[in-house]
Amino acid sequence: MKWIIVVITLNTPHPWAIPVLKFDNKNECVKYVHAEENHGTLAVEIIAKGGFNDRIEAIMCLPEGNDTIKRKYDG
């Protein structure tokens, strides 16, 4: 199972993933998010999707293919 980083921002209508970053387990994903040297990469991905002024509400590591977010926010 692959893990992906999911972001919730204030101005985007629903959570979204950073699909170019995939990890073999949750611990790898969490470590990547917490590592200061990766914050620039994360910022570029977040700004590309949410814009420069969109406030981050949450960053999570979830299993790829988990449809919890899709089910909750579709429709």
N, C-alpha and C positions, 0 to 999 in steps of 0.2 A: 504494500500500500504506500502510495506517495502522499506527502503532506505539502500543503501550499499555504501561503500567507494570504489572509483575508483582511481587508481594511474596511472600516466603517468611518465615513466622514460626514460632516454636518450637512453639506449642500448636495451630495449625490443622493439619488432617490433610494438606493439599496446598497447593501454591502457588495464588494467586488474583490476579485482575487488578483494576485500578481502571478500569472501563470508561467512566466519565464523562470521563476524560482521554485524548484521542486526539491523535496528532501525525502530521504528514506525513512525517517521516523520523526516523531514530534520533538524529541530532544534536539535534534539537528536544526530543526526549524526555529525553535525558541532560542537556541544559542545564536543563530544567525541574526535574528531580530534584535537581540540584546547586545551584540558585538558592535562597539562604536565604529569600527572601520567599515561596517556595512551601512551605516546610516545615510551616507551620501547616495548609494544605490537605491535604497528604499525611498529617499526623498524624491529622486528623479522619477521613479515609477509612480509615486503618489501624486506628484505635481502634474505628470502627464495625464492622469485620469481625472483627478479632482480639481486641478487648478492650484495656483500658488497660494491663494488665501483660504482654501477650504480647510477647516479645522478637523483634525483627526480625533475621532471619538474612541476608537478601539482598533487594535491590531491583534489578530488571532492566528493560530496555526490550526488548520483543520484538515482532515483527510480529503484528498482530491476525490471528486465525485460525490461528496457529501451533499445531499440535496436539501438540507435543512434550510439554508438561506434561500434557495430558489423557491421552495414551497411557501415559506413565510412571506416573501416579498413579491411574488408574482400575482398578477391579477389585480 
